[in-house]
Amino acid sequence: MSDDSNRLKELLDGKLSPQEIAEDPVLASLAERIYGADFIKQIGISRGETKRALVDQFSEIDGEDLLIEDIPDLSLPMPEDMPDNPIYDIDDDEVHQGKSLLAKLQIMGGSVGIAGTLANVFYGFGNFMGGCTEAMHTTCRITERMKLNWLDFHRTDSFDAWSEAGSFGIPDGVLIVGCLWLIYSGWRK
């Protein structure tokens, strides 16, 4: 066995001559598999010769020597005998607890924020809170301004805090994007 491993090491190191490779059909077959058919042709060995020599060498061995007569009794565990995998444990609270309270609040808060923003843009919070009316300011007489401007929400008694329903501003877009981000981050948790 050690002689065969030394010969194989010499083959891999490139220390064997073409004649030595041609004399040993096992080494010739290994050289063909390792270095390719072009290498075998370069050193002057035909593929047919290596295959015939290899077949002849193995045909000399008695057929029963190639087979394993006694297969050891391997008692492998059946799937029902295996222990449960803790990852798939149905009773584990950490795996199946669902979304956390914070995640649910983020999703709910983002949804309410989007609904409120869209209600303000298209219907106007002024219909609920009393928007810019003629009693508040004379410029409100032309059109009733019912949409609350988010940047002036603290000055509802001023006409600048109100605009016409249906107008969409940058603060409305920023608020909607922020609420979408809140829903997304809650969903990811």
C-alpha positions as CSV (number, residue, x, y, z in Angstrom):
1,M,0.0,0.0,0.0
2,S,2.8,2.4,0.8
3,D,4.5,1.6,-2.5
4,D,1.3,2.5,-4.3
5,S,0.9,5.8,-2.4
6,N,4.5,6.6,-3.2
7,R,3.9,6.0,-6.9
8,L,0.8,8.1,-6.8
9,K,2.7,10.9,-5.0
10,E,5.5,10.7,-7.7
11,L,2.8,10.9,-10.4
12,L,1.3,14.0,-8.8
13,D,4.7,15.5,-8.4
14,G,5.6,14.8,-12.0
15,K,8.6,12.6,-11.2
16,L,7.5,9.6,-13.2
17,S,8.7,9.1,-16.7
18,P,6.3,8.3,-19.6
19,Q,7.6,4.7,-19.6
20,E,6.9,4.2,-15.9
21,I,3.3,5.5,-16.4
22,A,2.8,3.3,-19.5
23,E,3.9,0.2,-17.6
24,D,1.4,0.6,-14.8
25,P,-2.2,0.7,-16.2
26,V,-3.6,2.0,-13.0
27,L,-1.2,5.0,-13.0
28,A,-1.9,5.5,-16.7
29,S,-5.6,5.6,-16.0
30,L,-5.1,8.0,-13.1
31,A,-2.8,10.2,-15.2
32,E,-5.5,10.4,-17.8
33,R,-8.2,11.4,-15.3
34,I,-5.9,13.9,-13.5
35,Y,-4.1,15.5,-16.4
36,G,-6.5,14.7,-19.2
37,A,-6.5,12.8,-22.5
38,D,-4.2,15.3,-24.2
39,F,-1.4,14.6,-21.6
40,I,-1.7,10.9,-22.3
41,K,-1.3,11.5,-26.0
42,Q,1.7,13.8,-25.5
43,I,3.6,11.2,-23.6
44,G,2.8,8.6,-26.3
45,I,0.3,6.4,-24.5
46,S,-3.0,5.6,-26.3
47,R,-6.2,5.6,-24.4
48,G,-7.1,2.1,-25.7
49,E,-3.9,0.6,-24.3
50,T,-4.5,2.0,-20.8
51,K,-8.1,0.8,-20.8
52,R,-7.2,-2.7,-22.1
53,A,-4.4,-3.0,-19.5
54,L,-6.7,-1.9,-16.7
55,V,-9.4,-4.4,-17.8
56,D,-6.9,-7.2,-18.0
57,Q,-5.5,-6.4,-14.6
58,F,-8.9,-6.4,-13.0
59,S,-10.1,-9.5,-14.9
60,E,-7.3,-11.5,-13.3
61,I,-8.8,-10.9,-9.9
62,D,-11.4,-13.4,-8.8
63,G,-14.9,-11.9,-9.1
64,E,-15.7,-12.6,-5.5
65,D,-12.7,-10.6,-4.2
66,L,-14.3,-7.4,-5.6
67,L,-17.5,-7.9,-3.6
68,I,-18.1,-7.3,0.0
69,E,-19.5,-10.5,1.4
70,D,-20.6,-9.5,4.9
71,I,-22.5,-6.3,5.2
72,P,-22.5,-5.3,8.9
73,D,-25.8,-4.9,10.5
74,L,-26.4,-1.2,10.7
75,S,-29.3,-0.3,12.9
76,L,-30.1,3.2,11.9
77,P,-32.7,5.1,14.0
78,M,-36.1,5.6,12.4
79,P,-37.4,9.2,12.1
80,E,-39.9,8.6,14.9
81,D,-37.1,7.5,17.2
82,M,-35.2,10.7,16.7
83,P,-35.4,13.5,19.3
84,D,-37.5,16.5,18.4
85,N,-35.7,19.5,16.8
86,P,-36.1,22.5,19.1
87,I,-36.4,24.8,16.1
88,Y,-39.7,23.1,15.1
89,D,-41.1,22.9,18.6
90,I,-44.7,24.0,18.3
91,D,-45.1,24.7,22.0
92,D,-42.1,27.1,22.1
93,D,-43.5,30.6,22.8
94,E,-40.5,32.4,21.3
95,V,-41.0,30.9,17.8
96,H,-44.8,31.3,17.6
97,Q,-45.5,34.4,19.7
98,G,-46.5,36.5,16.7
99,K,-45.7,40.2,16.4
100,S,-44.7,42.2,19.5
101,L,-46.9,44.9,21.0
102,L,-44.6,47.6,19.7
103,A,-44.8,46.2,16.1
104,K,-48.6,46.1,16.3
105,L,-48.6,49.7,17.6
106,Q,-46.4,50.8,14.8
107,I,-48.6,49.2,12.2
108,M,-51.7,50.6,13.7
109,G,-50.2,54.1,14.2
110,G,-48.9,54.2,10.7
111,S,-52.3,53.2,9.3
112,V,-54.2,55.7,11.4
113,G,-51.7,58.4,10.3
114,I,-52.2,57.6,6.6
115,A,-56.0,57.6,7.0
116,G,-55.9,60.9,8.9
117,T,-53.6,62.6,6.4
118,L,-55.7,61.4,3.4
119,A,-58.9,62.5,5.2
120,N,-57.4,65.9,5.8
121,V,-56.3,66.3,2.2
122,F,-59.5,65.2,0.5
123,Y,-62.2,66.2,3.1
124,G,-60.5,68.5,5.5
125,F,-60.1,68.6,9.3
126,G,-62.0,71.9,9.2
127,N,-65.2,70.0,8.8
128,F,-64.6,68.6,12.3
129,M,-62.8,71.5,14.0
130,G,-64.3,74.5,12.3
131,G,-61.9,75.6,9.5
132,C,-61.3,79.1,8.1
133,T,-64.7,80.7,8.0
134,E,-65.8,84.2,7.4
135,A,-66.2,84.8,11.1
136,M,-62.5,84.1,11.6
137,H,-61.1,86.2,8.8
138,T,-62.4,88.2,5.8
139,T,-60.2,86.3,3.3
140,C,-62.0,83.1,4.2
141,R,-65.1,84.5,2.6
142,I,-64.1,83.6,-1.0
143,T,-63.7,79.9,-0.4
144,E,-64.1,77.9,2.7
145,R,-60.7,76.6,3.6
146,M,-61.1,73.3,5.4
147,K,-57.7,71.5,5.0
148,L,-55.4,71.9,8.0
149,N,-51.8,72.9,7.0
150,W,-49.5,70.6,9.1
151,L,-46.9,73.2,9.6
152,D,-49.4,75.6,11.2
153,F,-51.4,73.1,13.2
154,H,-50.8,75.0,16.4
155,R,-52.4,78.2,15.0
156,T,-55.9,77.0,14.0
157,D,-57.3,80.5,14.7
158,S,-55.2,82.0,11.9
159,F,-56.2,81.9,8.2
160,D,-52.7,80.7,7.3
161,A,-53.3,77.4,9.0
162,W,-56.0,76.4,6.5
163,S,-56.1,75.8,2.8
164,E,-58.6,74.4,0.3
165,A,-59.5,70.7,0.5
166,G,-58.0,68.7,-2.3
167,S,-54.7,70.5,-2.3
168,F,-51.7,68.3,-1.6
169,G,-48.5,69.8,-0.1
170,I,-45.0,68.7,0.8
171,P,-45.8,68.2,4.5
172,D,-48.7,65.9,3.5
173,G,-46.3,63.8,1.4
174,V,-43.6,63.7,4.1
175,L,-46.3,62.6,6.6
176,I,-47.5,59.8,4.4
177,V,-44.0,58.5,3.7
178,G,-43.2,58.6,7.4
179,C,-46.4,56.6,8.2
180,L,-45.5,54.1,5.4
181,W,-42.1,53.7,7.0
182,L,-43.7,53.1,10.4
183,I,-45.9,50.4,9.0
184,Y,-43.0,48.8,7.2
185,S,-40.8,48.8,10.3
186,G,-43.6,47.3,12.3
187,W,-44.2,44.7,9.7
188,R,-40.6,43.7,9.7
189,K,-40.6,43.0,13.4
